[in-house]
Amino acid sequence: MMVPQRHHNSNDGVSQRVNSPRFSGPITRRAHSFKRNNNSNDINNSTNSNTIQNNGLSSHHEIDLPVNSPRSEAFRSTVLVDGFESGLERKTGQHVSQRTHGGVAAKSLLNPGFVSLDFRLREKRKLGHLMFMMFCGLCLFLGILKICMNGWFGSVIETNESHQDKPDSITSRNQVDQKSHNLRYREGESSIERTPMTESRVIGSQNGVEYSEIWMKPDSENFAPCINEGRRHKKLDVKTNGYILVNANGGLNQMRFGICDMVVIAKVMKAVLVLPSLDHKSYWADESGFKDLFNWQHFLQTLENDVHIVETLPPSYAELVPFNKTPISWSKTGYYKAEVLPLLKQHKVMYFTHTDSRLANNGLSSSIQKLRCRVNFEALKYSAPIEELGNTLVSRMRQNGSLYIALHLRYEKDMLAFTGCSHNLTTAEDNELRRMRYEVAHWKEKEINGTERRLLGGCPLTPRETSLLLRGLGFPSSTRIYLVAGEAFGNGSMQYLKDHFPNIYSHSTLSTEDELNPFKNHQNMLAGIDYVVALQSDVFIYTYDGNMAKAIQGHRRFEGFKKTISPDKENFVKLVDNLDEGKISWKKFSSKVKALHKNQAGAPYLRVAGEFPKLEESFYANPYPGCICDKTTEK
C-alpha cells in the first residue's frame, strides 16, 4: 500500500484573517500559567494566622468581612476553586481571611462557619494539586509515546515516501538531436531509476498462488452470448443464384473478418460460397491456404444449415469466366440485394477482389449479426497443429499456477511505416520507414507528421511507453508476459521493457525448434498460435487498435468479458511527457494512469453507431449488441 505524501499547506486549519494586514489585535489568548510562586512562607503564615493561639488575642483591631460578601477573599476563593482555578495558587502570598486594622480577631476565630470554610479551602486545594499532577502525568505520557512512535515508524514512512516520489526520467541511450523530428532524447540528459512497485491488494488465489485486483475481470454476470436465440432450423433452399469466389485480403485477422462478411453476403444473395482463397501478396507473403490456417471441415459442418459452402466450383461452372466485382465498403444488405445480386444472376459466377470491411458494423438485422458471430466464434476454428501448439504454450505460461498477460506490442516495421510513427527512433530508422511507406503503392498516406499523430493517440505505444503503462497500472516486475507480435523495430528498442519485466516470452522462446519447424515462413500460422495464447490469457493489453487487437478483444468479450485493457493513448502519452519533463512525480503518474484506465478494462457497454463507418467501433471488436444479450432486460 502506497504511503500518502505529506503536504504542508500554510493555509490549512488557519483563518485567512490571521495573516491579513488589516487584522490587528491579539491572535490568540494565552491560558493561565500553572507555575507556582516559590514564596511558601507566606502560605504558612496565612495558615497560621487562622490558628487559635493559647496566649491570647492579637493586639491589632481587626474587622471580619462577612463570609458571603462579594468583597470577601474567602468568597472569591470558593468560587475560583469550584471553577477549577484556585485563587490560593495565583495569590499565595495573601491571607485566606481578609483583615482590617481596628477589628477584633476573637470574633473571627470563634466563628464556627469561618473555621469550616478554611477547612474546605484546604481540602479543595489538595484536590486541585492532585488533579494538576494527574494532568501533568498524562501530558508526560503522551509526549513520550509520540517520541517513541516517531522513532519507530517515522524513518520507515519517510523512506517509503522518498522512493515513491522520485520522478522517473528518460533512460540514457544513444539518441539523436531534437532537430531530427524529436525522435530520441539526448544522450546523458537523465537516467531512469527503478521505482519500487506497490502491487494492488491481494484478494484471492489460484492454485495456491495469490493474485491481486489488477488481474480481476470486470463485472459481467448478467451478460451472455445469444447467437442461437430465435434461430430458424429449416433446410436451405436447393435453388441458388450462383457462385461467389472470394480472395480474403490482408493479414490473418483482416482476412478473418472478411470471411465472416462473405458468408453473410452469400446468405443474403442465396449464393453458394466457394471456400475462400487467402492473400499471398501482403507484407508477410505467407503461402498458407485456408486449410492450413483453419479447420475447414469444421467450418463446413458448423455452417451447413446457414449457407451453401463448397470446396471448389463444380465442373459445369469451372469453365465460366467469373465476373470481377469490388464491393463498396461498409455497405448494408440492401446494396447487395439491389446492385450485386442482379449481376450474379446474370454471370452465375462472381469474383470479389476484396473482402475487407465490405459490410457495415451497424444497421443490420439481428439474424445477420448473429450469423457473423457464429462464423467468427464457432466456425472459424484454427487448424489442429495451430490449436495444439497454442494450447501447449498456454500450459507453459501457466507453469506453477502463474497468471500471465498477453501483450500485443504492435511495434513492427510495417505498422510504423504505415502510421508514420517514429518516436524515439533514430533519423536513419525514420528514413527507412519513410522509404517503405512510399514503396507500398496501396498505402495512400505518404507525408505524415508522426509527432502530431502521437499526441492525438494515433501511434502504437513504444516498448518504453508500454513498460511505463504496465508499471503505472501496478503490475510487478515478476509478471509473466507473452508477446503477441513479431520482431520490434529499432535497435535496442525492447531493452527498456525487458529491463523492468524480465519474464517476457513468445512463441519463439517457449517452443522447441522441432515444434516451430512446421510453421517457419508461415507468419499467418504463427499469428494463429499467438491468437490462441492471447485468447486464453488472464489479461490482454494492446498498444495499437489494429485488426489483431479488435479480433482478440471481441472474442474475449464474447467468452465472458475477460479482462482487456484498452489504453487511452492520447492522454497517456501526455502523462509520459509530463513525467519525462519532471512536471509530475512517479507517484502522481501512477495514480493518474490507474484513474485513466479505471473504466478501460473490457466491461460491457453498448456499441454505438458513428457518423462515419470508418471511425466507429468495429462490430468484431465489440459484438454487443448483436451477439451478446443483457439477461436482466429479458422478460
N, C-alpha and C positions, 0 to 999 in steps of 0.2 A: 504493500500500500504506500503510495507516494505521500511524503510528509509535506503539508502545505507550506509554501514560502511565507516567511514572516514579513509583513509590510508595516512600516511605522508611518502613520499619517498624522501630521501635526494638527489636523482639524478634528480627528476622531475624538468624540466624547468631550470636546471643549467648545463652549459657546463662542460663536464668532464675535460676540460683543467684547470679550476679554481683550482680544488683540486689536480692537478698533481704537484709532487715535482719538475718537470722540468720547470714549468711555473713560471717566475719571473716577477716582474713589477706590476703596479697597476691593481687591479681587476676591479675597476670602476673609473670613473671621477666624482668628486663632482661638483655639479652645483654652480653657483654664489649665494652668500647669499643675502637675501633681507633685512638683518639687516642694519639699517642706523646709521651714525655717530651722536653722541649726540652734537657735536660742531655746534650749529645752528648759532652762532655769525659770523662764517666765511662766511656762506651763505649770511647773511645780509650785511656783509662788501662787499662781492662780488657784491651784487646787488647795494649797494650804490656807489660803485666805478664807476658805469656806469651812475650815475645820474648827470645831469648838475647842477653845483653849481653857485649860484649868486655872490659869492665873488671873482670869478676869476679862473685862471687856476692853476693847480698844479705846484709846483716848480721843480718837477723832470722832466728830459728829458726822454720821452718815445717814442718808435717806435712801430707803429701798424703793425702787420703782415697782409698780405692780407687775406681777409675772405676766399677765395677759396684755400688758401695754405694748403698743407697736414700737415704742421707743426702747423697750427693754431688750438688752442684748441676749437675754435668755430666750425671749420670744423669737428673735431673729435666728438664733442658733437652732431652735427646734424646727423652724420652717426649712432651713437650709439642709439640715440632716435628713429630714423626710424627703427632700428633693435630691438626695444622693450627692450633696456637696456640703461638707462640714465647714461651718464658719470657724470652728476652732482650728482647722488645718490652714485656713487662709490667714487668720488673725490669732496666731498662737501666743502673741505677747499680751493679749487683753485678758481681763478677768471675766469669769462666767457671769457674775452679777455686777452690774454697774453701780459704782458708789459715788456719792457726792459728800464733800466735806460738810459737816454740820449735822449729820444724821446719827442714828444710834444703831450699832451693829447687832445688838441683842435681839431686836425685833426680827431681823432677818434670820438670825441663827435659830431662834426659837420657833420660826415658822415651818411647820412640817411640810407644807406644799413646796417650799423652796428647796428643802433637802431632797425631796422626791424628784424634783426637776433636775437637780445636779446629778443625781444617780442615773437618771435616764440619759442624760447627755453623755456621761462616761460610757454607758453601755452602747450607745449608738456610735460613739467614736470608735470603740473597739470593733464594732461590726463594719464600720467604714474601712478601718485598717485591713480587716480580713478580706473584704471584697476587693480592695485595691491590690493586695498581694496576689489574690487569685487571678485578677486581670493581668497583672504583670507576668505571672507564671504562664498564662495562656499565650500571651504575646511572645514570650521567650520560646515556648514550644513550637509555635507556628513559624517563627523565624528560623529555628534550627532545621525544622522539616523542609522549608523552602530551600535552604542552603544545600541540604542533602540531595534533594530532588534535582537541583541544577547540576550538582556534581556527578550524579549517576547517569542522568539521561541527556543533559544538555549537549555534551560532546557528540553523542550519537546522532541527535537531531540535526545539529549544525553540520556534521559531516555528510549526512544524507542530503541535506538541502544544497550544500555546496556542490555535490556531484550532480544533482538533478538540474541545477540551474546553469550548468556550463553550456554555453552556446556551441552548437555543432557547426563547424565550418567546413570548408572545402578541402578535400584530400589533395596533397601535393603530388602532382604528376607532371609529365612533360606536356605543356599546354601552349597554345599559340596566342599571339597578341589579340587583344579585343577587336582590333581593326578587321580581322578576318571573320566577320559576321558574329563576333562574340561566341565563337564555337567552344572555346575552352577557357578556363580560368588560368591566370598567370601562375607559373611555377613558383612555389615558395611563398605564396601570399599568406596562406594559413594552413594549418593541419587539422585533420579531423580527430577528435578524441572520442573514444568509445564511451558511450553513456550507459551506465547500468540500467538494464531494463527492469521495470516493475511490472510483473505479469498480473493479469486480472485475477480476481479472486477465484479460488477453486470451488467448483460447485458440483462435481461429480467424478466418476471414474469409469474406465472402460478396460476390462481385462486386468484389473488391479492397477491401472495407470491413471493418475489423477489428471483432470483436464479443467480448463477454466472457461469462463463465459465467452471468450473470444472464439471458441470452437462451436458454440451452440447455434443450431439452425433457427431461423425466425419462426414465429408462431404461425402455423397454417393448418391448425387442427380441423377447421371447418371446410377445407377445400380438398377436392379430389378430382381425378380425371373423369371425364364423362363423354368419351368419344364414341361409345357404343349405344348411348341412350337415344331412343327414337329411331334407331336404325331399322330399315325395312329389309327383311330377309326374303327376297324374291330373286328368282333366276334372271340372269341377264338376257336381254333381247338378243337372239341369234343374229338378227339382221343388223349390219353395221354400215357406216357411211364411208369407210375407207381405212387406210393405214397411215399411221404417223411414225416417221423416223425422227429421232432427235439426237443432237450432239450436245451433251452436257458440257458446257464450257467453264473454265476457271479451275480453282483449286478444289480440294476434296469437299469442303462444306458448301461452297458455292454450287458445285455440281449436285450435292445432296439436295439443296433447296430446289434447284431446277428440276430434278427428277420428281420431287413431290408435286410441283406445279404441273408438270407434263401429264402425270397420272390424272389429276383433276381435270385438265383440259380435254384429255381423251374421253373422260366420263361425260363431260358437258356436251361434246360433239358426237357422242355414241360412235367413237372410233376405236380401232384396235391399236394399241401401243406396242411397238416393237422394242425389245429390250434395249435400253439406251446405250449408245456408244459414249466414250469418255474423251475428254480433251487430252491430247498428247502434245500440244504445241505451247502450253503455258510455260511459265518461268521454270518449273521443275522438270519439264519434258519427261514426265513419267509415262511409261508404256503400259501401265496396268490397265486392264479392262474391267468391265462391270463384274464379271465373275471372279476376278482376282480380289476385288475390294469387298464385294457384298455376297451374302449367301443368296444366290439368285433363285434357287429352288424355293427357299423360304419366302422370298419376295413374291413369287408367282402364287404360291399357295395362300398366303395371307390375303391377297387382293383378288382372289378368283371370283368372289361374289360382288366385287365392286366395279371392275373394269376388265375388259379383254386385254391380255398381255401375252405376246408370243416371243419366242427366241429370235426368229428370223421371218422375213417375208415369205409367204407361200410361193411356190414356183410360178403360179399363174400371174403373180404380181411382180415377180423379181425382174422381169424384163422391162417393166414400165419405167419411164424416166420420171423421178419424183419432181414435184413442183416445190421449188425452194421458197421458203417464207421466213421472214424475221418478224415475229410478233411484236407489237408495240408494248413497251414496258409498262408495268403497273396497271394492266388492263383488267376490267371486270368480265364476268362471264358473258354479258350481253355482247361484248365486242367479238368474242369467238363464235357466238351463235349467228350474229348478223353478218360479219365480214369474212371470217375464216372458213366457217362451215360450207358455204356455197363453193368455195374454191376446192375444198376437199372432195365434195360430191362430184365436182367436175373432173378432177385429175385422179382421184382414187388413192393416190399415194402422195403424201406431203412430207417435206423435209424441213424441220425447224432448225435453222442455223444457230440460234442462240436459245438458251433456256433460263438464263439468269434474270430474276425479277420480272417475269412476264405475267405475273398475276398480282393483283392488288392485295395489300395487307388487310384492308377492312372493306366493309360494304358488300360482303359475300354472304350467302345463305349459311345457316348453321350446319347443314349437311355437307356442304363443300368444305367448310373449315374443319369439321371432324374427319373428313376423308384425308385432308392434308396431314393431320396428326397421326392417323392410322398408318399412313405411308412412312412418315418420318420416325415415329417412335416404336412401331411394331414391325413393319415390313422391311425397312432398310437396316437389317442386322448385318454386321460385318462378317466376313468370311471366317471360317473356323480357325485358320492359322493366326489371323489378327486377334480374334477373341481370346484364343488360348494364351498367346504371349502377353496380351494386355492384362489378363487376369493373373498371370504369373507375376508380373511386375507389381500389381496391386498388392499381392501377398508379401512381396519383398519390401514394399514401402510400409506395410503394417507390421513389420517384424517387431516382436516383443510387445505387441499391443499398441504400437505407436500410431498417433494421428499424423496426417500429412496434408500439406497444401499442394494443390495443382496450380502452378503459376504459368499463365500464358504470356510469356515475355516476348511480345511481337517486336523484336529489335533486329530483325533480319534485313539484309541488304535491299531486297525488293520492296519491302514496306517503307523503308526510309527513303528510298529513291522516289517511290510513288507519292509519298506525302510531302517530300521536300524538307524533312526534319533532320537537322544535323547538329542539334545542341550537344555541346561537349565533345564534338569530333574535330579532327584536325582539318586544316584547309585542304590538304591532299585528299582526305576521305570525303570531304564535301564535294570536291570536284569530281571524284569518282562516281558519287551518287548522281550528280548532275548529268554526267555523260550517259549513264544508264537510262535516266529519265527521257533523254532526247532520243535514245536508240529504240525505245519501245513506242511503236507508232500509235497504238490504240490508247495510250495514256494522253489525254487531251491537255492537261495542265503541264506546262513546261517551266514557266517562271513562277517560283513560289517563294514567298517571304517566310522562311522557316521560323524565325524568331516571333513574328506576329502570330503565326499559326499555333505555336506552342502556348503562348499566353491566352489563346482562345480555347485551349483544351483539345486541339486537333492533332497533336503529335503523340506517338507511343511514349510512355514513360521510359526514361533511360534506366539502365541497371542500377545506377546510384539512386535515382529518384524512387525506384521500386524498393530498394533497401530501406530508405527513409520512411516510405509508406508502411512497410511491414513493422519496422521498429516503432513508429509512431502509433500504430494500432495496438501495440502491446505484445506482438509475437516475440518470444525469447529467441536467443541465438541458437538454441538447440533444436529449433523447429526443422522438421524434415520437409524438404521442398522437392516436388517433381516438376521439371521444366517441360512445359508443353510448347516446344518451339524448336526451330532449327538453330544454327550457329549464330550467335550475336555478332553484329558487325562492329568493327572498330578495334584497334589494337589496345588490348588491356581493358576493354570496356566492362568486362564481367568481374574484374578483380575486387572492386568495392563491395559488390553484392556477396561474393564468396568470402571476403574477409569477415563480414558480420554474420553470415549464415553459411557456415562451412558444410552443412549437411544437405547439399544440393545434388540431385540425381537426375538422370534422363534415361531414355531407352538405351542409349549407348553405354552408359556406365552400369546400369543394372542388369543388362543382358550379357550372355556369353557370346563369343564370336560365332559359335555354331548356331545359336538361336537367331542371330541377326543376319546370317548369310542369305536366307531366302528373301530378305527384304532390301538388300543392297540395291541402290539405284532405283528404288521404288518409294519415292518420297510420299506419295499419297497413301501407300500402305503403312508407312511409318507414322503418318499423321493419324491414320485409323487406330493404331496402337495407342498413341497419345490420347486420342478421344476416349478410349475405354478407361484408361487410368484416370483421366480428369473427371469423367462422369461419376466415378466411384469415390472421389476424394472427399475428405471431410470439409474442406474449404476450397473454393475455386476463386482465383483472383486473375483478372485480365488487365493488361496495361494499354490495350487498344481495342476499340469496339469493332473488330473485323468479323469475318464470317465464322471463324472458329469460335470466337467468344460468343457470338449470337447463338450458334448451334448448341454449344455446351450449356450455356445458361438457360436456354429454353428447355432443353432436355431435363436439366436438374429441377426446374420449376415443375415440369410435368411429373417427375418422380418424387414429389413431396416437398418441393421448395427447399432443397438442400442449400446450405449457406453459400452464397455467391456474392463477393464484394465487387461492386462496380465503382471504380474510383471517380471522384469528381475532379477530373484532371485540371480544369480551368482554375478552380480555387486552390487546388493542392499545389500546383507549381508556383503560385504566388506565395504560399506559405514557405515553400522551399527557398525561394529567392529571399524572403524576409529573414529566414534562418541563416542563409549564407552571408547576408549583409550585416548580421549581428543585431537586427532590429527586434528579434524575439529570442527568448531563451529556449533551450531544448524542452524544458517542462511545459512552457506555453505552447510550443509547436506540437508536442504530443497531445496535449489537451484539445487543441483545435482540430487536429487530424481525427481524433476519436469523435468529436462532435460533428464534424463534417460528414462522416460516414456512418453515423448512427442509424440512419434510415436507408442505407445503401447495401444491405446485406441479403437481398433477394426475397424480401417478404412479398406477399401477394398484393398486387394493385392492378387496376383495370388498364388495359392498353387503350390508348385514346388516339383516334384518327387525327392526323395533322393536316395543315393546309396544303402541303406538298407531299406526295407519297415518298419521295426520296429522303425527306427529312424526318418522317415519322418513325415511330418504333416498329421494328420488324415483327411480323407475326411469329416468325420462328424463334425470336428471342424471348417473346412473351405471349404464349398461346392462351392467355386469359384476357378477355372472354373468347370462347370458341371451343376449347378442348378441356378447360378446367371449370368446374362449377362450384359455387358457394352453396354448401348444403343448408345453411341457415335460412336462405331465401326461398328454398323449395317448400311447397305446401304438402 
